[in-house]
């Protein structure tokens, strides 16, 4: 679903930088952030929130691993 929202310019720029560093789209970043926000406020959301955080950390590790592997590959083929 498409929607329009207003956020402060600085928050938008911070979000853009984070999305880029995580290799995610802006839409995916905002959806993940809203999901995490809602999960944290659910009555039984602590376990779900912890799982979301662990999933996020795991995704970041995978992205970092992929970047390092790509860099090593490029260095070998130069």
VMD Tcl script that builds the backbone (N, CA, C; Angstrom):
set m [mol new atoms 234]
animate dup $m
set s [atomselect $m all]
$s set {name element resname resid chain x y z} {
  {N N UNK 1 A 0.839 -1.170 0.000}
  {CA C UNK 1 A 0.000 0.000 0.000}
  {C C UNK 1 A 0.887 1.238 0.000}
  {N N UNK 2 A 0.551 2.184 -0.800}
  {CA C UNK 2 A 1.284 3.441 -0.828}
  {C C UNK 2 A 0.629 4.410 0.146}
  {N N UNK 3 A 1.481 5.229 0.768}
  {CA C UNK 3 A 0.985 6.261 1.669}
  {C C UNK 3 A 1.955 7.426 1.656}
  {N N UNK 4 A 1.498 8.569 2.071}
  {CA C UNK 4 A 2.367 9.743 2.165}
  {C C UNK 4 A 2.431 10.158 3.630}
  {N N UNK 5 A 3.633 10.419 4.104}
  {CA C UNK 5 A 3.820 10.869 5.478}
  {C C UNK 5 A 4.774 12.055 5.477}
  {N N UNK 6 A 4.767 12.818 6.549}
  {CA C UNK 6 A 5.704 13.930 6.703}
  {C C UNK 6 A 6.599 13.634 7.892}
  {N N UNK 7 A 7.901 13.746 7.677}
  {CA C UNK 7 A 8.871 13.571 8.752}
  {C C UNK 7 A 9.909 14.678 8.639}
  {N N UNK 8 A 10.592 14.996 9.728}
  {CA C UNK 8 A 11.628 16.036 9.661}
  {C C UNK 8 A 12.722 15.658 8.652}
  {N N UNK 9 A 13.287 16.678 8.007}
  {CA C UNK 9 A 14.315 16.455 6.983}
  {C C UNK 9 A 15.497 15.635 7.510}
  {N N UNK 10 A 15.955 15.971 8.707}
  {CA C UNK 10 A 17.114 15.261 9.267}
  {C C UNK 10 A 16.804 13.778 9.484}
  {N N UNK 11 A 15.598 13.477 9.969}
  {CA C UNK 11 A 15.203 12.083 10.165}
  {C C UNK 11 A 15.144 11.352 8.827}
  {N N UNK 12 A 14.639 12.028 7.801}
  {CA C UNK 12 A 14.590 11.439 6.468}
  {C C UNK 12 A 16.001 11.112 5.971}
  {N N UNK 13 A 16.924 12.070 6.110}
  {CA C UNK 13 A 18.304 11.840 5.659}
  {C C UNK 13 A 18.949 10.693 6.429}
  {N N UNK 14 A 18.717 10.649 7.744}
  {CA C UNK 14 A 19.262 9.544 8.542}
  {C C UNK 14 A 18.701 8.204 8.061}
  {N N UNK 15 A 17.411 8.187 7.741}
  {CA C UNK 15 A 16.789 6.967 7.232}
  {C C UNK 15 A 17.363 6.551 5.889}
  {N N UNK 16 A 17.596 7.528 5.022}
  {CA C UNK 16 A 18.187 7.233 3.718}
  {C C UNK 16 A 19.576 6.608 3.876}
  {N N UNK 17 A 20.379 7.198 4.772}
  {CA C UNK 17 A 21.729 6.660 4.997}
  {C C UNK 17 A 21.658 5.236 5.549}
  {N N UNK 18 A 20.767 5.014 6.515}
  {CA C UNK 18 A 20.655 3.684 7.108}
  {C C UNK 18 A 20.184 2.665 6.073}
  {N N UNK 19 A 19.180 3.009 5.291}
  {CA C UNK 19 A 18.682 2.090 4.259}
  {C C UNK 19 A 19.802 1.720 3.299}
  {N N UNK 20 A 20.584 2.709 2.900}
  {CA C UNK 20 A 21.686 2.450 1.975}
  {C C UNK 20 A 22.731 1.537 2.616}
  {N N UNK 21 A 23.082 1.820 3.872}
  {CA C UNK 21 A 24.115 1.007 4.529}
  {C C UNK 21 A 23.649 -0.423 4.781}
  {N N UNK 22 A 22.333 -0.623 4.906}
  {CA C UNK 22 A 21.789 -1.967 5.110}
  {C C UNK 22 A 21.386 -2.636 3.801}
  {N N UNK 23 A 21.582 -1.933 2.704}
  {CA C UNK 23 A 21.201 -2.432 1.373}
  {C C UNK 23 A 19.715 -2.788 1.335}
  {N N UNK 24 A 18.903 -1.880 1.868}
  {CA C UNK 24 A 17.445 -2.057 1.867}
  {C C UNK 24 A 16.813 -0.854 1.192}
  {N N UNK 25 A 15.622 -1.062 0.701}
  {CA C UNK 25 A 14.884 0.059 0.133}
  {C C UNK 25 A 14.340 0.920 1.270}
  {N N UNK 26 A 14.010 2.151 0.945}
  {CA C UNK 26 A 13.397 3.040 1.926}
  {C C UNK 26 A 12.090 2.417 2.435}
  {N N UNK 27 A 11.309 1.876 1.532}
  {CA C UNK 27 A 10.037 1.255 1.937}
  {C C UNK 27 A 10.262 0.113 2.911}
  {N N UNK 28 A 11.259 -0.714 2.644}
  {CA C UNK 28 A 11.542 -1.843 3.534}
  {C C UNK 28 A 12.004 -1.350 4.894}
  {N N UNK 29 A 12.855 -0.325 4.913}
  {CA C UNK 29 A 13.325 0.237 6.182}
  {C C UNK 29 A 12.157 0.763 7.000}
  {N N UNK 30 A 11.262 1.539 6.374}
  {CA C UNK 30 A 10.138 2.108 7.105}
  {C C UNK 30 A 9.172 1.016 7.564}
  {N N UNK 31 A 8.948 0.020 6.724}
  {CA C UNK 31 A 8.069 -1.083 7.125}
  {C C UNK 31 A 8.661 -1.844 8.314}
  {N N UNK 32 A 9.969 -2.107 8.265}
  {CA C UNK 32 A 10.635 -2.786 9.381}
  {C C UNK 32 A 10.548 -1.956 10.660}
  {N N UNK 33 A 10.775 -0.648 10.527}
  {CA C UNK 33 A 10.740 0.238 11.700}
  {C C UNK 33 A 9.335 0.275 12.306}
  {N N UNK 34 A 8.315 0.381 11.478}
  {CA C UNK 34 A 6.948 0.410 11.986}
  {C C UNK 34 A 6.576 -0.924 12.624}
  {N N UNK 35 A 6.991 -2.017 11.979}
  {CA C UNK 35 A 6.724 -3.347 12.533}
  {C C UNK 35 A 7.366 -3.488 13.917}
  {N N UNK 36 A 8.615 -3.051 14.023}
  {CA C UNK 36 A 9.313 -3.128 15.312}
  {C C UNK 36 A 8.617 -2.252 16.356}
  {N N UNK 37 A 8.223 -1.058 15.969}
  {CA C UNK 37 A 7.535 -0.147 16.881}
  {C C UNK 37 A 6.241 -0.764 17.391}
  {N N UNK 38 A 5.450 -1.319 16.484}
  {CA C UNK 38 A 4.182 -1.941 16.872}
  {C C UNK 38 A 4.405 -3.180 17.744}
  {N N UNK 39 A 5.407 -3.953 17.405}
  {CA C UNK 39 A 5.710 -5.168 18.162}
  {C C UNK 39 A 6.090 -4.828 19.596}
  {N N UNK 40 A 6.862 -3.789 19.771}
  {CA C UNK 40 A 7.304 -3.402 21.116}
  {C C UNK 40 A 6.142 -2.959 21.991}
  {N N UNK 41 A 5.051 -2.529 21.390}
  {CA C UNK 41 A 3.918 -2.041 22.159}
  {C C UNK 41 A 2.809 -3.065 22.315}
  {N N UNK 42 A 2.973 -4.243 21.731}
  {CA C UNK 42 A 1.986 -5.316 21.883}
  {C C UNK 42 A 2.122 -5.914 23.285}
  {N N UNK 43 A 1.028 -6.359 23.876}
  {CA C UNK 43 A 1.093 -6.926 25.231}
  {C C UNK 43 A 2.102 -8.063 25.377}
  {N N UNK 44 A 2.184 -8.919 24.405}
  {CA C UNK 44 A 3.136 -10.032 24.464}
  {C C UNK 44 A 4.280 -9.814 23.482}
  {N N UNK 45 A 4.600 -8.561 23.223}
  {CA C UNK 45 A 5.548 -8.225 22.173}
  {C C UNK 45 A 7.009 -8.359 22.516}
  {N N UNK 46 A 7.357 -8.627 23.774}
  {CA C UNK 46 A 8.773 -8.681 24.132}
  {C C UNK 46 A 9.494 -9.790 23.381}
  {N N UNK 47 A 8.925 -10.980 23.373}
  {CA C UNK 47 A 9.573 -12.089 22.662}
  {C C UNK 47 A 9.635 -11.805 21.172}
  {N N UNK 48 A 8.558 -11.287 20.638}
  {CA C UNK 48 A 8.521 -10.968 19.220}
  {C C UNK 48 A 9.543 -9.882 18.890}
  {N N UNK 49 A 9.638 -8.878 19.773}
  {CA C UNK 49 A 10.606 -7.798 19.557}
  {C C UNK 49 A 12.031 -8.331 19.596}
  {N N UNK 50 A 12.318 -9.201 20.541}
  {CA C UNK 50 A 13.660 -9.782 20.631}
  {C C UNK 50 A 13.975 -10.587 19.369}
  {N N UNK 51 A 13.010 -11.343 18.887}
  {CA C UNK 51 A 13.225 -12.101 17.655}
  {C C UNK 51 A 13.470 -11.175 16.471}
  {N N UNK 52 A 12.744 -10.058 16.423}
  {CA C UNK 52 A 12.936 -9.097 15.337}
  {C C UNK 52 A 14.335 -8.491 15.398}
  {N N UNK 53 A 14.776 -8.167 16.604}
  {CA C UNK 53 A 16.121 -7.606 16.758}
  {C C UNK 53 A 17.166 -8.626 16.333}
  {N N UNK 54 A 17.006 -9.867 16.773}
  {CA C UNK 54 A 17.963 -10.911 16.395}
  {C C UNK 54 A 17.975 -11.130 14.885}
  {N N UNK 55 A 16.798 -11.109 14.265}
  {CA C UNK 55 A 16.723 -11.240 12.808}
  {C C UNK 55 A 17.447 -10.082 12.127}
  {N N UNK 56 A 17.248 -8.887 12.655}
  {CA C UNK 56 A 17.893 -7.706 12.079}
  {C C UNK 56 A 19.410 -7.806 12.194}
  {N N UNK 57 A 19.894 -8.224 13.348}
  {CA C UNK 57 A 21.341 -8.377 13.550}
  {C C UNK 57 A 21.886 -9.423 12.592}
  {N N UNK 58 A 21.163 -10.517 12.441}
  {CA C UNK 58 A 21.599 -11.576 11.535}
  {C C UNK 58 A 21.656 -11.068 10.098}
  {N N UNK 59 A 20.654 -10.286 9.694}
  {CA C UNK 59 A 20.652 -9.725 8.338}
  {C C UNK 59 A 21.835 -8.788 8.139}
  {N N UNK 60 A 22.125 -7.974 9.148}
  {CA C UNK 60 A 23.255 -7.047 9.046}
  {C C UNK 60 A 24.567 -7.814 8.936}
  {N N UNK 61 A 24.697 -8.925 9.676}
  {CA C UNK 61 A 25.905 -9.744 9.585}
  {C C UNK 61 A 26.048 -10.329 8.183}
  {N N UNK 62 A 24.924 -10.786 7.620}
  {CA C UNK 62 A 24.961 -11.359 6.274}
  {C C UNK 62 A 25.370 -10.310 5.245}
  {N N UNK 63 A 24.840 -9.091 5.383}
  {CA C UNK 63 A 25.187 -8.017 4.456}
  {C C UNK 63 A 26.670 -7.693 4.586}
  {N N UNK 64 A 27.159 -7.585 5.831}
  {CA C UNK 64 A 28.577 -7.277 6.053}
  {C C UNK 64 A 29.461 -8.381 5.477}
  {N N UNK 65 A 29.075 -9.640 5.674}
  {CA C UNK 65 A 29.838 -10.759 5.132}
  {C C UNK 65 A 29.882 -10.684 3.609}
  {N N UNK 66 A 28.729 -10.414 3.002}
  {CA C UNK 66 A 28.662 -10.324 1.543}
  {C C UNK 66 A 29.548 -9.205 1.020}
  {N N UNK 67 A 29.541 -8.057 1.712}
  {CA C UNK 67 A 30.388 -6.943 1.288}
  {C C UNK 67 A 31.866 -7.321 1.365}
  {N N UNK 68 A 32.265 -7.951 2.478}
  {CA C UNK 68 A 33.677 -8.336 2.620}
  {C C UNK 68 A 34.067 -9.349 1.552}
  {N N UNK 69 A 33.193 -10.305 1.295}
  {CA C UNK 69 A 33.498 -11.321 0.286}
  {C C UNK 69 A 33.621 -10.683 -1.095}
  {N N UNK 70 A 32.747 -9.748 -1.400}
  {CA C UNK 70 A 32.807 -9.060 -2.682}
  {C C UNK 70 A 34.096 -8.261 -2.808}
  {N N UNK 71 A 34.459 -7.567 -1.738}
  {CA C UNK 71 A 35.696 -6.791 -1.764}
  {C C UNK 71 A 36.908 -7.687 -1.971}
  {N N UNK 72 A 36.937 -8.831 -1.287}
  {CA C UNK 72 A 38.063 -9.757 -1.458}
  {C C UNK 72 A 38.111 -10.281 -2.882}
  {N N UNK 73 A 36.962 -10.584 -3.442}
  {CA C UNK 73 A 36.909 -11.092 -4.816}
  {C C UNK 73 A 37.413 -10.042 -5.796}
  {N N UNK 74 A 36.984 -8.796 -5.626}
  {CA C UNK 74 A 37.428 -7.722 -6.521}
  {C C UNK 74 A 38.933 -7.527 -6.416}
  {N N UNK 75 A 39.463 -7.594 -5.200}
  {CA C UNK 75 A 40.901 -7.399 -5.017}
  {C C UNK 75 A 41.696 -8.497 -5.726}
  {N N UNK 76 A 41.197 -9.727 -5.685}
  {CA C UNK 76 A 41.895 -10.835 -6.327}
  {C C UNK 76 A 41.882 -10.723 -7.845}
  {N N UNK 77 A 40.835 -10.137 -8.407}
  {CA C UNK 77 A 40.678 -10.092 -9.865}
  {C C UNK 77 A 41.141 -8.780 -10.474}
  {N N UNK 78 A 41.764 -7.923 -9.708}
  {CA C UNK 78 A 42.248 -6.635 -10.277}
  {C C UNK 78 A 43.512 -6.852 -11.035}
}
mol reanalyze $m
mol bondsrecalc $m
mol representation Tube
mol addrep $m
